[in-house]
Amino acid sequence: MTRWQPDPDEILLARCGVSFATGVAAPVSGMRWFRDTTRRDIQDVLPGWPAGPEFTARTKNESRLREGSKFGAGFLLAATLGVLESLAGSGSTGNVSRLGQPDEPQDEVEDFPVMWAAPGTLARALPWQLDPGRRPDTTRTHLVVTDRRVLVLGLPADREAPDDEVLWETDRADISTAKRMKFSQYKVDFKLVFTDESWVRLAGWNTNCRDDVTRPLATSPELVAVGALSEGQQRAVTELLERQKGPGDLVVSRRPSGHFLADYLRTNTIDPDYGISSDFCLMGAEGEDVPFQEGDL
């Protein structure tokens, strides 16, 4: 059994459970597609990928019936069709009241690509194990972010028998954008855009997973040594460490807002579903607690 470890001169920033995302708007609910830049399906030409489920987006009428069936009575269905028709006509569905307006309706309501990749681009090299529709139920996938690299690990869904396999990796510099996607059930979806303009839409195990991996990818972290912190900041870090119950790794960074984030990664415990959990404190110049600002977390 093997547990992945960063190189001696490498700093681990996050390790969290992720998979390819899944559509939530009624026409694409439960679905995902792998596309080239002309919207052709490419899942059958991705090298080494096993066969997976085939999806067809629902028509407006199918979406209406799916929503209306929740009421369980014909007259209620008839009464709601007009409302649902107006929502569907705007490229939205009944999900909108719950999830808000999609930022990218062509990729969130009309279609739901989780890979957008021309031939030879980085996104096409991602492993098929990220797809919940292909991988066995006994397997999980984690996204690892360090100060140098981004990796995908495969591992068994057994916390008593960790056995990491590196399925894919790329340089941190190959990712140009990490964007949290608002139109997402439970707020777990995010998009990674590579420098070659290919992209993937992934989902964290929960919101914390999404935030942990996107934070160091959205902006290159400005890492700070504990010895370079002010006396007040060092006291705040000491208090953070004193409340920990097991070994782990401390990472301190200066955020885009100017605040300082001390993040304690509980690296001794790796959950197959979640990954590595953490505890943190966000502080000002003298170690005082500060309110969150854009880019802090």
C-alpha beads as a LAMMPS data file, in Angstrom:
LAMMPS data file: protein, C-alpha beads

297 atoms
296 bonds

1 atom types
1 bond types

-500.0 500.0 xlo xhi
-500.0 500.0 ylo yhi
-500.0 500.0 zlo zhi

Masses

1 110.0

Atoms # bond

1 1 1 0.000 0.000 0.000
2 1 1 1.298 3.449 -0.891
3 1 1 0.320 6.928 0.181
4 1 1 1.291 9.754 -2.167
5 1 1 3.711 12.290 -0.707
6 1 1 5.010 15.577 -2.152
7 1 1 8.672 15.852 -3.022
8 1 1 10.932 17.093 -0.197
9 1 1 11.104 20.583 -1.714
10 1 1 7.379 20.698 -2.563
11 1 1 4.547 22.144 -0.456
12 1 1 1.168 20.429 -0.339
13 1 1 -1.670 22.978 -0.506
14 1 1 -4.778 20.796 -0.874
15 1 1 -5.959 17.248 -1.467
16 1 1 -9.696 16.788 -1.978
17 1 1 -12.178 14.366 -3.479
18 1 1 -13.392 15.455 -6.925
19 1 1 -15.161 13.980 -9.961
20 1 1 -16.513 15.235 -13.256
21 1 1 -19.580 17.356 -12.512
22 1 1 -23.195 16.386 -13.228
23 1 1 -25.943 18.513 -14.779
24 1 1 -28.738 19.805 -12.546
25 1 1 -31.027 21.814 -14.854
26 1 1 -34.005 19.704 -15.944
27 1 1 -32.932 19.181 -19.617
28 1 1 -29.507 17.865 -18.532
29 1 1 -30.160 16.608 -14.995
30 1 1 -27.932 13.653 -14.141
31 1 1 -26.007 13.994 -17.414
32 1 1 -22.560 15.026 -18.652
33 1 1 -20.813 15.189 -22.017
34 1 1 -17.244 15.315 -23.320
35 1 1 -16.944 17.751 -26.232
36 1 1 -14.518 19.150 -28.747
37 1 1 -14.717 22.833 -29.659
38 1 1 -17.466 22.147 -32.235
39 1 1 -19.612 20.357 -29.608
40 1 1 -18.983 16.940 -31.069
41 1 1 -18.980 14.095 -28.559
42 1 1 -15.415 12.832 -28.082
43 1 1 -15.791 10.270 -25.290
44 1 1 -15.373 7.381 -27.746
45 1 1 -12.063 8.707 -29.059
46 1 1 -10.357 9.511 -25.761
47 1 1 -7.420 7.069 -25.554
48 1 1 -7.809 4.275 -23.044
49 1 1 -11.290 5.273 -21.928
50 1 1 -13.770 2.412 -21.370
51 1 1 -17.316 2.694 -22.649
52 1 1 -19.563 4.886 -20.535
53 1 1 -23.206 5.919 -20.352
54 1 1 -24.767 7.673 -23.346
55 1 1 -26.960 10.691 -22.592
56 1 1 -29.519 12.650 -24.623
57 1 1 -30.674 16.040 -23.401
58 1 1 -34.391 16.228 -22.698
59 1 1 -36.644 18.302 -24.921
60 1 1 -38.711 21.139 -23.471
61 1 1 -41.794 18.927 -23.355
62 1 1 -39.886 16.167 -21.553
63 1 1 -38.560 18.718 -19.076
64 1 1 -42.078 20.053 -18.477
65 1 1 -43.466 16.581 -17.852
66 1 1 -40.607 15.724 -15.527
67 1 1 -41.299 18.806 -13.430
68 1 1 -45.070 18.432 -13.576
69 1 1 -45.017 14.771 -12.533
70 1 1 -43.935 15.871 -9.080
71 1 1 -47.497 17.110 -8.441
72 1 1 -49.061 13.694 -9.076
73 1 1 -52.327 14.943 -10.607
74 1 1 -53.278 15.754 -14.188
75 1 1 -55.069 19.002 -13.446
76 1 1 -52.099 20.298 -11.451
77 1 1 -49.789 19.391 -14.291
78 1 1 -51.971 21.268 -16.750
79 1 1 -52.068 24.274 -14.471
80 1 1 -48.284 24.425 -14.226
81 1 1 -47.433 23.909 -17.898
82 1 1 -47.703 27.588 -18.723
83 1 1 -45.217 28.542 -16.034
84 1 1 -42.819 25.778 -16.975
85 1 1 -43.088 26.678 -20.658
86 1 1 -42.082 30.253 -19.962
87 1 1 -39.104 29.079 -17.920
88 1 1 -38.022 26.557 -20.549
89 1 1 -38.373 29.173 -23.281
90 1 1 -35.868 31.360 -21.506
91 1 1 -33.355 28.528 -21.412
92 1 1 -34.158 27.834 -17.772
93 1 1 -36.168 25.323 -15.797
94 1 1 -37.772 24.908 -12.418
95 1 1 -34.240 24.650 -11.009
96 1 1 -33.721 28.373 -11.517
97 1 1 -35.664 29.410 -8.436
98 1 1 -33.416 27.146 -6.393
99 1 1 -30.059 27.566 -8.125
100 1 1 -30.321 31.041 -9.592
101 1 1 -29.738 32.144 -13.158
102 1 1 -27.082 30.145 -15.040
103 1 1 -23.975 32.098 -15.989
104 1 1 -23.397 29.907 -19.050
105 1 1 -26.820 28.607 -20.180
106 1 1 -25.383 27.001 -23.317
107 1 1 -23.145 24.833 -21.097
108 1 1 -25.396 24.494 -18.046
109 1 1 -28.956 24.148 -19.376
110 1 1 -28.906 23.462 -23.120
111 1 1 -25.853 21.199 -22.873
112 1 1 -23.574 20.142 -20.035
113 1 1 -20.002 19.532 -21.201
114 1 1 -17.566 18.578 -18.453
115 1 1 -14.672 18.460 -20.904
116 1 1 -14.093 20.998 -23.685
117 1 1 -10.997 20.044 -25.601
118 1 1 -9.534 20.264 -29.081
119 1 1 -7.248 17.411 -30.184
120 1 1 -3.942 17.367 -28.354
121 1 1 -5.012 19.661 -25.515
122 1 1 -4.407 19.065 -21.824
123 1 1 -8.012 18.404 -20.856
124 1 1 -8.114 15.321 -23.108
125 1 1 -5.386 13.700 -21.032
126 1 1 -7.451 13.672 -17.824
127 1 1 -8.177 10.155 -16.534
128 1 1 -11.468 8.373 -17.103
129 1 1 -11.584 7.463 -13.411
130 1 1 -12.844 11.022 -12.725
131 1 1 -16.124 9.978 -14.357
132 1 1 -18.620 8.574 -11.808
133 1 1 -20.353 6.815 -14.701
134 1 1 -17.237 4.817 -15.564
135 1 1 -15.244 4.129 -12.436
136 1 1 -16.139 1.296 -10.056
137 1 1 -18.044 2.134 -6.879
138 1 1 -15.005 0.946 -4.938
139 1 1 -12.747 3.664 -6.399
140 1 1 -12.350 7.361 -5.569
141 1 1 -10.392 10.209 -7.167
142 1 1 -8.599 13.088 -5.440
143 1 1 -7.263 16.333 -6.858
144 1 1 -3.945 17.334 -5.306
145 1 1 -2.585 20.878 -5.501
146 1 1 0.974 21.755 -4.540
147 1 1 3.020 24.887 -5.091
148 1 1 4.361 23.264 -8.271
149 1 1 1.911 20.688 -9.592
150 1 1 -1.678 19.542 -9.908
151 1 1 -2.320 15.804 -9.787
152 1 1 -5.222 13.365 -9.938
153 1 1 -4.889 10.330 -7.694
154 1 1 -6.933 7.154 -7.803
155 1 1 -7.482 5.211 -4.584
156 1 1 -9.766 2.570 -3.081
157 1 1 -12.829 3.670 -1.137
158 1 1 -11.402 2.043 1.989
159 1 1 -9.880 4.376 4.579
160 1 1 -8.151 1.434 6.263
161 1 1 -6.208 0.521 3.113
162 1 1 -4.840 3.637 1.408
163 1 1 -3.207 2.866 -1.930
164 1 1 -2.682 5.960 -4.070
165 1 1 -2.019 5.788 -7.794
166 1 1 -0.998 8.879 -9.758
167 1 1 -3.364 8.961 -12.741
168 1 1 -2.426 12.374 -14.157
169 1 1 -0.354 15.413 -13.378
170 1 1 0.572 18.766 -14.870
171 1 1 2.493 21.867 -13.862
172 1 1 0.647 24.460 -11.793
173 1 1 1.536 26.972 -14.522
174 1 1 -0.575 24.992 -17.050
175 1 1 -3.795 26.164 -15.356
176 1 1 -4.818 29.685 -16.301
177 1 1 -8.149 29.936 -14.445
178 1 1 -9.941 28.228 -11.572
179 1 1 -13.541 29.376 -11.402
180 1 1 -16.234 28.403 -8.912
181 1 1 -19.507 27.797 -10.734
182 1 1 -22.583 29.321 -9.081
183 1 1 -25.155 27.268 -11.003
184 1 1 -24.445 24.090 -9.085
185 1 1 -26.395 22.039 -6.607
186 1 1 -24.778 22.320 -3.153
187 1 1 -22.227 24.780 -4.647
188 1 1 -19.620 22.121 -5.422
189 1 1 -18.834 22.708 -9.131
190 1 1 -15.760 24.458 -10.473
191 1 1 -14.069 24.904 -13.825
192 1 1 -10.353 24.565 -14.563
193 1 1 -9.220 26.319 -17.730
194 1 1 -5.830 25.339 -19.097
195 1 1 -3.411 27.626 -20.911
196 1 1 -4.260 25.888 -24.202
197 1 1 -7.921 26.999 -23.680
198 1 1 -9.243 23.503 -23.051
199 1 1 -11.246 23.140 -19.831
200 1 1 -12.985 20.746 -17.497
201 1 1 -15.886 21.114 -15.106
202 1 1 -15.360 19.197 -11.875
203 1 1 -17.301 18.811 -8.639
204 1 1 -15.847 18.577 -5.154
205 1 1 -17.166 16.113 -2.609
206 1 1 -18.673 19.143 -0.855
207 1 1 -18.308 22.932 -0.886
208 1 1 -15.230 22.840 1.331
209 1 1 -13.521 20.455 -1.105
210 1 1 -14.266 22.808 -3.984
211 1 1 -12.995 25.837 -2.086
212 1 1 -9.843 24.112 -0.813
213 1 1 -8.635 23.152 -4.295
214 1 1 -9.702 26.324 -6.115
215 1 1 -8.217 28.750 -3.593
216 1 1 -4.551 27.987 -4.439
217 1 1 -5.371 27.665 -8.145
218 1 1 -7.337 30.895 -8.559
219 1 1 -4.267 32.925 -7.536
220 1 1 -0.725 31.699 -7.028
221 1 1 -0.318 31.673 -3.240
222 1 1 2.223 34.034 -1.712
223 1 1 3.664 31.690 0.916
224 1 1 5.011 33.192 4.128
225 1 1 7.375 31.627 6.665
226 1 1 6.097 31.615 10.247
227 1 1 9.245 33.434 11.340
228 1 1 8.393 36.333 9.035
229 1 1 5.023 36.939 10.735
230 1 1 4.420 39.646 13.323
231 1 1 4.340 38.715 17.017
232 1 1 0.544 38.898 17.052
233 1 1 0.273 36.691 13.975
234 1 1 2.654 34.143 15.503
235 1 1 0.483 34.016 18.632
236 1 1 -2.593 33.382 16.473
237 1 1 -0.768 30.562 14.674
238 1 1 0.297 29.047 18.007
239 1 1 -3.331 29.036 19.151
240 1 1 -4.330 27.333 15.889
241 1 1 -1.720 24.619 16.422
242 1 1 -2.660 24.087 20.073
243 1 1 -6.206 23.081 19.192
244 1 1 -5.086 20.359 16.775
245 1 1 -5.299 16.736 17.908
246 1 1 -2.994 15.114 15.396
247 1 1 0.019 15.718 13.169
248 1 1 -0.301 17.780 10.030
249 1 1 1.237 20.508 7.888
250 1 1 0.951 24.251 8.400
251 1 1 0.819 26.554 5.365
252 1 1 0.705 30.336 5.782
253 1 1 -0.057 32.597 2.850
254 1 1 -0.783 36.235 2.182
255 1 1 -4.111 36.489 0.395
256 1 1 -4.981 38.971 -2.411
257 1 1 -6.915 41.063 0.132
258 1 1 -3.752 41.541 2.213
259 1 1 -5.021 39.232 4.966
260 1 1 -2.955 36.279 6.143
261 1 1 -4.341 32.742 6.038
262 1 1 -2.848 30.078 8.292
263 1 1 -4.087 26.698 7.056
264 1 1 -3.414 23.516 9.024
265 1 1 -3.770 20.411 6.809
266 1 1 -4.508 17.228 8.742
267 1 1 -2.255 15.176 6.498
268 1 1 -2.146 12.185 8.828
269 1 1 -5.774 11.331 8.039
270 1 1 -6.970 10.934 4.457
271 1 1 -10.638 10.226 3.904
272 1 1 -11.326 8.452 0.577
273 1 1 -14.394 10.593 -0.077
274 1 1 -13.276 13.983 1.231
275 1 1 -9.475 13.882 1.076
276 1 1 -7.551 15.964 3.619
277 1 1 -9.503 18.252 5.924
278 1 1 -8.042 21.409 7.429
279 1 1 -8.441 24.054 10.102
280 1 1 -7.521 27.686 9.588
281 1 1 -7.397 31.188 10.938
282 1 1 -7.659 34.367 8.883
283 1 1 -5.817 37.279 10.443
284 1 1 -4.790 40.857 9.984
285 1 1 -1.355 42.443 10.352
286 1 1 -1.287 42.004 14.149
287 1 1 -2.916 38.583 14.266
288 1 1 -6.436 39.885 14.884
289 1 1 -9.465 38.101 13.442
290 1 1 -10.661 39.825 10.275
291 1 1 -13.849 39.526 8.203
292 1 1 -13.588 37.613 4.943
293 1 1 -12.990 39.565 1.756
294 1 1 -13.047 38.498 -1.879
295 1 1 -10.248 36.031 -2.535
296 1 1 -9.565 35.171 1.114
297 1 1 -11.152 31.728 1.022

Bonds

1 1 1 2
2 1 2 3
3 1 3 4
4 1 4 5
5 1 5 6
6 1 6 7
7 1 7 8
8 1 8 9
9 1 9 10
10 1 10 11
11 1 11 12
12 1 12 13
13 1 13 14
14 1 14 15
15 1 15 16
16 1 16 17
17 1 17 18
18 1 18 19
19 1 19 20
20 1 20 21
21 1 21 22
22 1 22 23
23 1 23 24
24 1 24 25
25 1 25 26
26 1 26 27
27 1 27 28
28 1 28 29
29 1 29 30
30 1 30 31
31 1 31 32
32 1 32 33
33 1 33 34
34 1 34 35
35 1 35 36
36 1 36 37
37 1 37 38
38 1 38 39
39 1 39 40
40 1 40 41
41 1 41 42
42 1 42 43
43 1 43 44
44 1 44 45
45 1 45 46
46 1 46 47
47 1 47 48
48 1 48 49
49 1 49 50
50 1 50 51
51 1 51 52
52 1 52 53
53 1 53 54
54 1 54 55
55 1 55 56
56 1 56 57
57 1 57 58
58 1 58 59
59 1 59 60
60 1 60 61
61 1 61 62
62 1 62 63
63 1 63 64
64 1 64 65
65 1 65 66
66 1 66 67
67 1 67 68
68 1 68 69
69 1 69 70
70 1 70 71
71 1 71 72
72 1 72 73
73 1 73 74
74 1 74 75
75 1 75 76
76 1 76 77
77 1 77 78
78 1 78 79
79 1 79 80
80 1 80 81
81 1 81 82
82 1 82 83
83 1 83 84
84 1 84 85
85 1 85 86
86 1 86 87
87 1 87 88
88 1 88 89
89 1 89 90
90 1 90 91
91 1 91 92
92 1 92 93
93 1 93 94
94 1 94 95
95 1 95 96
96 1 96 97
97 1 97 98
98 1 98 99
99 1 99 100
100 1 100 101
101 1 101 102
102 1 102 103
103 1 103 104
104 1 104 105
105 1 105 106
106 1 106 107
107 1 107 108
108 1 108 109
109 1 109 110
110 1 110 111
111 1 111 112
112 1 112 113
113 1 113 114
114 1 114 115
115 1 115 116
116 1 116 117
117 1 117 118
118 1 118 119
119 1 119 120
120 1 120 121
121 1 121 122
122 1 122 123
123 1 123 124
124 1 124 125
125 1 125 126
126 1 126 127
127 1 127 128
128 1 128 129
129 1 129 130
130 1 130 131
131 1 131 132
132 1 132 133
133 1 133 134
134 1 134 135
135 1 135 136
136 1 136 137
137 1 137 138
138 1 138 139
139 1 139 140
140 1 140 141
141 1 141 142
142 1 142 143
143 1 143 144
144 1 144 145
145 1 145 146
146 1 146 147
147 1 147 148
148 1 148 149
149 1 149 150
150 1 150 151
151 1 151 152
152 1 152 153
153 1 153 154
154 1 154 155
155 1 155 156
156 1 156 157
157 1 157 158
158 1 158 159
159 1 159 160
160 1 160 161
161 1 161 162
162 1 162 163
163 1 163 164
164 1 164 165
165 1 165 166
166 1 166 167
167 1 167 168
168 1 168 169
169 1 169 170
170 1 170 171
171 1 171 172
172 1 172 173
173 1 173 174
174 1 174 175
175 1 175 176
176 1 176 177
177 1 177 178
178 1 178 179
179 1 179 180
180 1 180 181
181 1 181 182
182 1 182 183
183 1 183 184
184 1 184 185
185 1 185 186
186 1 186 187
187 1 187 188
188 1 188 189
189 1 189 190
190 1 190 191
191 1 191 192
192 1 192 193
193 1 193 194
194 1 194 195
195 1 195 196
196 1 196 197
197 1 197 198
198 1 198 199
199 1 199 200
200 1 200 201
201 1 201 202
202 1 202 203
203 1 203 204
204 1 204 205
205 1 205 206
206 1 206 207
207 1 207 208
208 1 208 209
209 1 209 210
210 1 210 211
211 1 211 212
212 1 212 213
213 1 213 214
214 1 214 215
215 1 215 216
216 1 216 217
217 1 217 218
218 1 218 219
219 1 219 220
220 1 220 221
221 1 221 222
222 1 222 223
223 1 223 224
224 1 224 225
225 1 225 226
226 1 226 227
227 1 227 228
228 1 228 229
229 1 229 230
230 1 230 231
231 1 231 232
232 1 232 233
233 1 233 234
234 1 234 235
235 1 235 236
236 1 236 237
237 1 237 238
238 1 238 239
239 1 239 240
240 1 240 241
241 1 241 242
242 1 242 243
243 1 243 244
244 1 244 245
245 1 245 246
246 1 246 247
247 1 247 248
248 1 248 249
249 1 249 250
250 1 250 251
251 1 251 252
252 1 252 253
253 1 253 254
254 1 254 255
255 1 255 256
256 1 256 257
257 1 257 258
258 1 258 259
259 1 259 260
260 1 260 261
261 1 261 262
262 1 262 263
263 1 263 264
264 1 264 265
265 1 265 266
266 1 266 267
267 1 267 268
268 1 268 269
269 1 269 270
270 1 270 271
271 1 271 272
272 1 272 273
273 1 273 274
274 1 274 275
275 1 275 276
276 1 276 277
277 1 277 278
278 1 278 279
279 1 279 280
280 1 280 281
281 1 281 282
282 1 282 283
283 1 283 284
284 1 284 285
285 1 285 286
286 1 286 287
287 1 287 288
288 1 288 289
289 1 289 290
290 1 290 291
291 1 291 292
292 1 292 293
293 1 293 294
294 1 294 295
295 1 295 296
296 1 296 297
